[in-house]
């Protein structure tokens, strides 16, 4: 495919994306916004508590 055809295709796709407006599901949006929001700090702390495993073998290797 030549550069002119390729550019035209990209322009067509970009135009379609620019003017594309999907139907908004307001009830789903309301449900998402109303749900309990967990801050990033709380989320990372929960993950750290869940997956933080102390490795006793690593301490033995340092000695």
C-alpha positions in Angstrom: 0.0 0.0 0.0 1.4 3.4 -1.0 2.0 6.2 1.5 -0.9 8.2 0.1 -3.4 5.4 0.6 -2.0 4.7 4.0 -2.3 8.3 5.1 -5.9 8.5 3.7 -6.8 5.4 5.7 -5.3 6.8 8.9 -7.2 10.1 8.3 -10.4 8.2 7.8 -10.0 6.2 11.0 -9.0 9.4 13.0 -12.1 11.2 11.7 -14.3 8.3 12.7 -12.8 8.2 16.2 -13.1 12.0 16.6 -16.8 12.0 15.8 -17.7 8.7 17.5 -19.9 9.2 20.5 -21.1 5.9 22.1 -24.4 5.8 24.0 -23.8 6.7 27.6 -25.2 4.3 30.2 -26.0 6.8 33.0 -27.2 4.1 35.5 -23.9 2.2 35.1 -22.0 5.5 35.6 -24.0 6.3 38.7 -23.4 2.9 40.1 -19.7 3.2 39.5 -19.5 6.7 41.1 -21.6 5.7 44.0 -19.5 2.7 44.9 -17.0 3.0 47.7 -13.8 4.6 46.4 -10.5 3.3 47.7 -7.6 5.7 47.5 -4.4 4.6 45.8 -2.5 4.6 49.1 -5.1 2.2 50.6 -5.0 0.0 47.6 -1.2 -0.2 47.6 -1.1 -0.8 51.3 -3.6 -3.7 50.9 -1.5 -5.2 48.2 1.7 -4.8 50.2 0.1 -6.5 53.2 -1.2 -9.3 51.0 2.0 -10.0 49.0 4.8 -8.9 51.3 6.6 -12.0 52.3 9.7 -11.9 54.3 12.4 -14.1 52.9 14.5 -15.7 55.6 16.8 -17.3 53.1 17.9 -13.9 51.8 19.1 -13.0 55.3 21.1 -16.2 55.5 22.9 -15.5 52.2 24.1 -12.2 53.5 25.9 -13.7 56.4 
